[in-house]
Amino acid sequence: MKRNVPMDSAIEFFEERAAILEFDAGRTRREAELLAVVLTRRFCKTRGIPIPNHPSLRAAFRLDAEWNDDIGDAVTKNGRRLAG
């Protein structure tokens, strides 16, 4: 089976960020995965790769949020924190 390195790296990025946010940052699993989706969307966008067709990442197409580096959290377009 041929691997798709950009897709595999995006899925790995998502899984690692979700784990870090849950276990190191103390977020709930739901919050961690939600925030990891936002971060993964940015990861893919900056690298010019499509968001993988992965069950946990499908929400990224519908999610109207961006990562805010200043507060270290995901925010909606009107500035509200997405989780937490």
Secondary structure, 3 states (H helix, E strand, C coil): CCCCHHHHHHHHHHHHHHHHHHHHCCCCHHHHHHHHHHHHHHHHHHHCCCCCCCHHHHHHHCCCEEEECCCCEEEECCCCECCC
